[in-house]
């Protein structure tokens, strides 16, 4: 195909824009299921470097995104070959950590959550005890408050 000289720079610019658009961020979907294969509609997904938790769809149990916003407002688009790690949790289920390498197409991660078994540990649960610096136990020795965790 012959392209006149005066049209070559414009054609090159159009092709560059088309290639840049084709290499844009990739969509990543996380599908959260329980052990029976039903969607867990109360699940949340969180990237390990991000503070924001993302709720899954209330019907399908899936979450889809093309990028994340990290601490400080930096945007992290999903790109081919990128290694990402997510924590998936839901009330009544054990939290799962998932590591995934983003591919060119079909980035769907299926996460199966296991239900918590709290019935066997009911005899070991105790009421929480909050101590204050002025509290003294029955033996008369002062109680040192625990250091605050950050």
N, C-alpha and C positions, 0 to 999 in steps of 0.2 A: 504494500500500500504506500503510495507516494503522498508525502505531506510537504506542502510548500515551506520554505525556510522561515518565512515570517510567522507561521503558525506553530512551529516546533516548540518555542518556549511556553506557549499557552497549553499545548498538549502535554508537555512535561509537567507543568504545574497541576493540571487536572489529574494525571496519573499518580502524582505524588500524594495528592489529597485522597484519592480513592484507596491507595495502599495504606495510608495512615488510618483511614476509617475502617478498613478491613482488619487491622491489627489492634483495634480498640479493646477496651476491657472485656473480659469474658464473664459470662454469667455462671454462678456457682449456686447449686441447690442442695440443701440438707433436708432429707426426709427422715422424720423421727417416728419410729414405730415401737410398739410394745412387743413382748415375746409371742403374742398370738397373731401379729401382723397388722393390728389396728393402729391408726394414727394416734399419736400422743398429742392432743390438741392444746395441752397446757405447758408444753416444753418451751424452753428458751435456749438460744444459741449465743455463744460469746467467743470472739476471737481472743486468744490469750494475751495479746498486746493491747486490747481495747477494753475500756471500762463499760461500755454500753452493752446491755443484754438485748437481744432481738427476739421477739415472740414469733412463734411459728403461726402459720395460718390456722384459724380456729376450726376449719373443716378438714383440710387435707393433712395438717401436721407438717407442712413443708415451709422452708424459708429460702428465699432466693435473693441474691444481690450481685452487683457487678463491682462493687468497691466497698471499703470500710473507711471509717473516719477514726484515726488513731488519736492518742492523747496529744493535745496541743493543736488539734484541728488538721493535721496532715491527712490527706486522702491516700488510700492504698488501693488502687484498682487491681483486680485479679488478672494476672498475665500468665501465659503458657510457661510451664516449668517452675512456677512459684510454689514454695513449700509453705503450707498454712496449717495451723493447729487451732482446733475449736474445742470448747467445752460445751457439752449438751446436757441439760438437766431439766427435771420436771418434779413437781411435788409427788412423793411416794415412790420415786424411782432412784436408782443409783446413778450418779453422774458419770458420764463417759467422756473421755478425751479422745479426739479423732485427729489424726495427722493425714494430710492429703497433698498430693502434688497436682497442681492445676494442669489440665490437658487442653488441647485446642478445641475440642467439642465434648458434649455430653458430660458435663461436670456435675454429676449427681452422686451425693454421698448418702447412703442409707445407714442410719444409726438405729440399732435396736437397744432399747433401755430395759434393764431388769428391774422388777419390782423389789422394794425393800422388804425384808422380813424382820419386822420389829416385834413380833409376838414372842420370839424366843428370848429377847433381852428385857422383857418387861420387869422381871424380878430384880434386875440389877440397876434400874433407874432410880435416882435419888433426886430430891428437891435441890435446886441450886442454892448455894449459900453465898451471900454477898457479905463480905467483911468490911468493916470500917476501921480506921486507924485507932479509934478510941475503944473499940470492942476488946473485951478480955474474956478468954475462955474460962471454964470452970476451974482450971488449975491455977489461975491467977497470972499467967504469963501473957504479956501483950501480944496481939496478933499483928504481924507486919502485913500491910496491904500488898497485893500482888502488883508488879509493875504493869503499866498500861502497854498493850500490844499495839503496834502501828500497822 
